[in-house]
Amino acid sequence: MRTTLRTSRTPRTSRTPRTAKAITTLTALTALGALALAGCGGADSADPGGTPSPSAGGKGVSLPSLKGEKIQVAAVWTGPEQENFTKVLKEFEKRTGATVTFVPAQDPIVNFLGTKIAGGSPPDVAMLPQVGAIQQAAAQKWIKPVGPEAKAQLAAHYSKGWQDLGAVDGTQYGVYFKAANKSLIWYNNAAFENAGASEPKTWKEFLSTAETISASGVTPVSVGGADGWTLTDWFENIYLSQAGPAKYDQLAKHEIKWTDASVTKALTTLGELFGKPNLIAGGADGALQTEFPASVTQTFSGGDQPKGAMVFEGDFVSVNIAQTSAKIGTDAKVFPFPAVGEGGKAPVVTGGDAAVALKDTKGAQALLTFLASPDAAAIWAKAGGFLSPNKSLDPAAYPNDVQREIAKALIAAGDDFRFDMSDQMPQSFGGTPGKGEWKALQDFLKNPKDVAGTQARLEADAAKAYKN
């Protein structure tokens, strides 16, 4: 997942995408405010072919000599994410002798790739941030199946759910390298302590905590409303917890309408926060002018008087926290997105970025093999702002206990998780700035009393996008 704007997903093919099961529960919190859970699921300690992985203290995955070969890798990552991914590519260069060039891709990446392919100059590998983008690229015959070496890495180190997310009609095309737990609320510990606030576990407690912090003189919630994807994530977490996984899947596929009573209930619940401008940094107008990175940095700047005491988003928030003086685990802590509704369970929504090969070359396939190994994951994990679905990655690779426990939560879930809903939708509805769901929820943030009107616009746009 990106920490700025996610690229749009493209229109789905006639094939119904296979979605993974839901993470509907999280266990208690650790003393540092991280998620606590059972340890990592059992994972093979060696790579296929008997080459020990770093998890076992060995030399790592076996890669071919690629001296003289040039490889281009396209991704939408910028800033710290690009810098950290470049470290991974540099290690691949060191091990193989290849020369790897990072190609900055424009939003949305599938359109960028289409232009490159039409011009006869596609990159060798691309990082796709959506399930639908893989399906679209496969339908257009833009991407090549994963080779046997990379498939062996996937079989050894990934749960079936993560493998299936990168497959289309039974053929493996994608290697999910970077994942995200998008059901976390990060908070300024000093602001909480000054207000006498504690970590809430339910939505009702969350709103009460927000009021307590507001009474202390600090605005409680920072919202990056200028980036519409953050608002879809707010909705999805409430909807999954409140309506349940079955309804979540139905809405993701537009098998139920956006005028359904379950959507009414979720928007009404979200409006309990958005409808109180004093609880949001800058009010609705300020939030709509705040991009995601700023929503994080303003939460962890200013000591115990930040512009906002809490900010919702995934594990990748740590990248932006690192741009402040706050220390994760002491100044910056985290708790699970609160359970919503009677009997609701705490939701966990995931996202991820998958590597695909656009050229069937030795270099492209070798890079997919490397990215599927614990070796590659360990490099970025050490740098922070990264979560790997690779179950063989040693949790010690993560830089702090907070990220370590969040990573363990993802691995412990096995195949039991739900992927970001908007990333499963047609591009025109679920992932285009200024259109569809992004625009409708930005308008809702401005006018949260208009639940019925918001639903009508969402349904009209969805019907056009899904052509049903």
Secondary structure, 3 states (H helix, E strand, C coil): CCCCCCCCCCCCCCCCCCCCCCECCCCCECCCCCECCCCCCCCCCECCCCCECHHHCCCCCCCCCCCCCEEEEEECCCHHHHHHHHHHHHHHHHHHCCEEEEEECCCCHHHHHHHHHHCCCCCCEEEECCHHHHHHHHHCCCCECCCHHHHHHHHHHCCHHHHHHCEECCEECCEEEEEEECCEEEEEHHHHHHHCCCCCCEHHHHHHHHHHHHHCCCCCEECCCCCHHHHHHHHHHHHHHHHCHHHHHHHHCCCCCCCCHHHHHHHHHHHHHHCCHHHECCHHHHHHCCCHHHHHHCCCCCCCCCCCCEEECCCCHHHHHCCCCCCECCCEEEEECCECCCCCCCCEEEEEEEEEECCCCHHHHHHHHHHCCHHHHHHHHHHCCCECCCCCCCHHHCCCHHHHHHHHHHHHCCCCCEECCHHHCCHHHHCCCCCHHHHHHHHHHHCCCCHHHHHHHHHHHHHHHHCC
